[in-house]
């Protein structure tokens, strides 16, 4: 039977690692949000005016629509 030793002590290096991971995660999330917004913007720009109207949009409101839904996840794609 293998024995493992665990320590409840939280080392200062653990705190630094946690901070680094949080900062990386926040940056990565922002990158993913921006990427998704750009994809949605491109998709909407490719639609015809009729297709945009079916979604309640006009060509001149596409950017506002995409920006308004930032952070809303993929449900904002429609």
PyMOL commands that set and color helices and strands:
alter all, ss='L'
color gray80, all
select helices_A, chain A and resi 12-45+49-54+59-68+73-77
alter helices_A, ss='H'
color red, helices_A
deselect
rebuild
show_as cartoon
